[in-house]
């Protein structure tokens, strides 16, 4: 009887071990086209960026004679003189500094103000809370272009038109609605029992926000910081309208293309420098960014 039982049990074990392997193989083959598509999409985005990087190190003569891919057969085209000339260009350096002055304060201010407002909308009770939040959501549908002329008149009256402050304030004003909406929905998903326990222990609203909400909401806050930084860093329209003498690097690169259409030795390094900084920021906060995107997906 035992031999028969063992003989029956062995095929069952073999079936259990073979079925997952078959399912895994079938799953891999079924996902094969998806992987190929993703690889092609990745190459579609990486190859132009890599071409820009190679072009930024080539001499102007080599650029006018051949494509960037010829650098693999003729490495003598590579030179660091383009970046040396770029760092000696006062307008480009000032534009890079203006971009940092605009992007960093705008991103930090939006995140700080939005986090405070989102906590109030999510967990504090006050008169007109739902109506105010509805107005914030309504601001999401207002096109940025509609506010350019009214904001220009307002900045002229206050005397800040053409300064860095004008660009910063405009970015903050249009970044807050989305930031408040995003953080409010995330904060509202935090278990209410945690806040009630903190209040029972005697914690004030500020202590709850600083010691409970901020640590739990760090993934969403980091994701918002990345989005806001990328938007302000790569912005052209707002800087072009309000920048004036404090124009960011995007505006100055555009002026180089308009005035010196063949100065690729300035445009290519400047464009790659403008692109590499957001990439560094993204990969530095990638872990928080992924957590913020997936936050609330599983309850």
For each residue, the residues with C-beta under 8 A, 3 or more apart:
1: 4 5
2: 5 6
3: 6 7
4: 1 7 8
5: 1 2 8 9
6: 2 3 9 10
7: 3 4 10 11
8: 4 5 11 12
9: 5 6 12 13
10: 6 7 13 14
11: 7 8 14 15
12: 8 9 15 16
13: 9 10 16 17
14: 10 11 17 18
15: 11 12 18 19
16: 12 13 19 20
17: 13 14 20 21
18: 14 15 21 22
19: 15 16 22 23
20: 16 17 23 24
21: 17 18 24 25
22: 18 19 25 26
23: 19 20 26 27
24: 20 21 27 28
25: 21 22 28 29
26: 22 23 29 30
27: 23 24 30 31
28: 24 25 31 32
29: 25 26 32
30: 26 27
31: 27 28 34 35
32: 28 29 35 36
33: 36 37
34: 31 37 38
35: 31 32 38 39
36: 32 33 39 40
37: 33 34 40 41
38: 34 35 41 42
39: 35 36 42 43
40: 36 37 43 44
41: 37 38 44 45
42: 38 39 45 46
43: 39 40 46 47
44: 40 41 47
45: 41 42 48 49
46: 42 43 49 50
47: 43 44 50 51
48: 45 51 52
49: 45 46 52 53 275
50: 46 47 53 54
51: 47 48 54 55 68 69
52: 48 49 55 56 268 271 272 275
53: 49 50 56 57 272
54: 50 51 57 58 68 69 71
55: 51 52 58 63 68 264 268
56: 52 53 82 83 268 269 271 272
57: 53 54 71 77 78 79 80 82 83
58: 54 55 62 63 68 71 77 78 79 82 268
59: 62 63 77 79 81 82 265
60: 63 64 262 263 264 265
61: 64 65
62: 58 59 65 66 70 71 74 77
63: 55 58 59 60 66 68 264 265
64: 60 61 262
65: 61 62
66: 62 63 70
67: 70
68: 51 54 55 58 63 71
69: 51 54 72
70: 62 66 67 73 74 77
71: 54 57 58 62 68 74 75 77 78
72: 69 75
73: 70
74: 62 70 71 77
75: 71 72 78
76:
77: 57 58 59 62 70 71 74
78: 57 58 71 75
79: 57 58 59 82
80: 57 83 84
81: 59 84 85 265
82: 56 57 58 59 79 85 86 265 266 268 269
83: 56 57 80 86 87 269
84: 80 81 87 88
85: 81 82 88 89 265 266
86: 82 83 89 92 266 269 270 273
87: 83 84 92 93
88: 84 85
89: 85 86 92 93 266
90: 93 94
91: 94 95 252
92: 86 87 89 95 96 249 252 266 270
93: 87 89 90 96 97
94: 90 91 97 98
95: 91 92 98 99 247 248 249 251 252 253
96: 92 93 99 100 249 273
97: 93 94 100 101
98: 94 95 101 102 164 243 246 247 248 249
99: 95 96 102 103 233 248 249 250 274
100: 96 97 103 104
101: 97 98 104 105 164 168 246
102: 98 99 105 106 164 167 168 171 232 235 239 248
103: 99 100 106 107 229 232 233
104: 100 101 107 108 229
105: 101 102 108 109 168
106: 102 103 109 110 167 168 171 172 175 228 232
107: 103 104 110 111 225 228 229 232
108: 104 105 111 112 225
109: 105 106 112 113 168 172
110: 106 107 113 114 171 172 175 176 179 224 228
111: 107 108 114 115 179 221 224 225 228
112: 108 109 115 116
113: 109 110 116 117 172 176 179
114: 110 111 117 118 175 176 179 180 182 183 224
115: 111 112 118 119 183 209 213 214 217 221
116: 112 113 119 120 209
117: 113 114 120 121 136 176 180 184
118: 114 115 121 122 179 180 182 183 184 186 187
119: 115 116 122 123 124 183 187 209 213
120: 116 117 123 124 126 129
121: 117 118 124 129 132 133 136 180 184
122: 118 119 184 187 188 190
123: 119 120 187 188 195 208
124: 119 120 121 129 205
125: 129
126: 120 129
127:
128: 131 132
129: 120 121 124 125 126 132 133
130: 133 134
131: 128 134 135
132: 121 128 129 135 136
133: 121 129 130 136 137 180 184
134: 130 131 137 138
135: 131 132 138 139
136: 117 121 132 133 139 140 176 177 180 181
137: 133 134 140 177 181
138: 134 135 141 142
139: 135 136 142 177
140: 136 137 177 178 181
141: 138
142: 138 139 146 147
143: 146
144: 147 148 174 237 238
145: 148 237
146: 142 143 150
147: 142 144 150 151 170 173 174
148: 144 145 151 152 237 241
149: 152 153
150: 146 147 153 154
151: 147 148 154 155 166 170 173 242
152: 148 149 155 156 161 241 242
153: 149 150 156 157
154: 150 151 157 158
155: 151 152 158 159 160 161 166 169 242
156: 152 153 159 161
157: 153 154
158: 154 155 161
159: 155 156
160: 155 163 165 166 169
161: 152 155 156 158 166 242 244
162: 166 242 243 244 245 246
163: 160 166 167 244 246
164: 98 101 102 167 168 246
165: 160 168 169
166: 151 155 160 161 162 163 169 170 242 243 244
167: 102 106 163 164 170 171 238 239 242 243 246 248
168: 101 102 105 106 109 164 165 171 172
169: 155 160 165 166 172 173
170: 147 151 166 167 173 174 238 242
171: 102 106 110 167 168 174 175 228 231 232 235 238
172: 106 109 110 113 168 169 175 176
173: 147 151 169 170 176
174: 144 147 170 171 177
175: 106 110 114 171 172 178 179 228 231 232
176: 110 113 114 117 136 172 173 179 180
177: 136 137 139 140 174 180 181
178: 140 175 181 182
179: 110 111 113 114 118 175 176 182 183 224 228
180: 114 117 118 121 133 136 176 177 183 184
181: 136 137 140 177 178 184 185
182: 114 118 178 179 185 186 220 223 224
183: 114 115 118 119 179 180 186 187 217 220 221 224
184: 117 118 121 122 133 180 181 187 188
185: 181 182 188 189 296
186: 118 182 183 189 190 217 220 292 295 296
187: 118 119 122 123 183 184 190 213 217
188: 122 123 184 185
189: 185 186 295 296 299
190: 122 186 187 194 195 212 213 216 217
191: 194 195
192: 195 196
193: 196 197
194: 190 191 197 198 212 216
195: 123 190 191 192 198 199 208 212
196: 192 193 199 200
197: 193 194 200 201
198: 194 195 201 203 207 208 211 212
199: 195 196 202 203 208
200: 196 197
201: 197 198
202: 199
203: 198 199 207 208 211 212
204: 207 208
205: 124 208 209
206: 209 210
207: 198 203 204 210 211 212
208: 123 195 198 199 203 204 205 211 212 213
209: 115 116 119 205 206 212 213 214
210: 206 207 213 214
211: 198 203 207 208 214 215
212: 190 194 195 198 203 207 208 209 215 216
213: 115 119 187 190 208 209 210 216 217
214: 115 209 210 211 217 218 221
215: 211 212 218
216: 190 194 212 213
217: 115 183 186 187 190 213 214 220 221
218: 214 215 221 222 288
219: 222 223 288 291 292 295
220: 182 183 186 217 223 224 292 295
221: 111 115 183 214 217 218 224 225 292
222: 218 219 225 226 285 288 289 291 292
223: 182 219 220 226 227 288 289 291 292 293
224: 110 111 114 179 182 183 220 221 227 228 292
225: 107 108 111 221 222 228 229 285
226: 222 223 229 230 281 282 285 289
227: 223 224 230 231
228: 106 107 110 111 171 175 179 224 225 231 232
229: 103 104 107 225 226 232 233 278 281
230: 226 227 233 234 278 281 282
231: 171 175 227 228 234 235
232: 102 103 106 107 171 175 228 229 235
233: 99 103 229 230 274 277 278
234: 230 231 250 274 278
235: 102 171 231 232 238 239 248 250
236: 239 240 250 251 254
237: 144 145 148 240 241
238: 144 167 170 171 235 241 242 243
239: 102 167 235 236 242 243 247 248 250 251
240: 236 237 243 247 251 254
241: 148 152 237 238
242: 151 152 155 161 162 166 167 170 238 239
243: 98 162 166 167 238 239 240 246 247 248 251
244: 161 162 163 166 247
245: 162
246: 98 101 162 163 164 167 243
247: 95 98 239 240 243 244 251 252
248: 95 98 99 102 167 235 239 243 251 252
249: 92 95 96 98 99 252 253 270 273 274
250: 99 234 235 236 239 253 254 274
251: 95 236 239 240 243 247 248 254 255
252: 91 92 95 247 248 249 255 256 270
253: 95 249 250 256 257 267 270 271 274
254: 236 240 250 251 257 258
255: 251 252 258 259
256: 252 253 259 260 263 266 267 270
257: 253 254 260 261 267
258: 254 255 261
259: 255 256
260: 256 257 263 266
261: 257 258
262: 60 64
263: 60 256 260 266 267
264: 55 60 63 267 268
265: 59 60 63 81 82 85 268 269
266: 82 85 86 89 92 256 260 263 269 270
267: 253 256 257 263 264 270 271
268: 52 55 56 58 82 264 265 271 272
269: 56 82 83 86 265 266 272 273
270: 86 92 249 252 253 256 266 267 273 274
271: 52 56 253 267 268 274 275
272: 52 53 56 268 269 275 276
273: 86 96 249 269 270 276 277
274: 99 233 234 249 250 253 270 271 277
275: 49 52 271 272 278 279
276: 272 273 279 280
277: 233 273 274 280 281
278: 229 230 233 234 275 281 282
279: 275 276 282 283
280: 276 277 283 284
281: 226 229 230 277 278 284 285
282: 226 230 278 279 285 286 289
283: 279 280 286
284: 280 281
285: 222 225 226 281 282 288 289
286: 282 283 289 290
287: 290 291
288: 218 219 222 223 285 291 292
289: 222 223 226 282 285 286 292 293
290: 286 287 293 294
291: 219 222 223 287 288 294 295
292: 186 219 220 221 222 223 224 288 289 295
293: 223 289 290
294: 290 291 297 298
295: 186 189 219 220 291 292
296: 185 186 189 299
297: 294
298: 294
299: 189 296
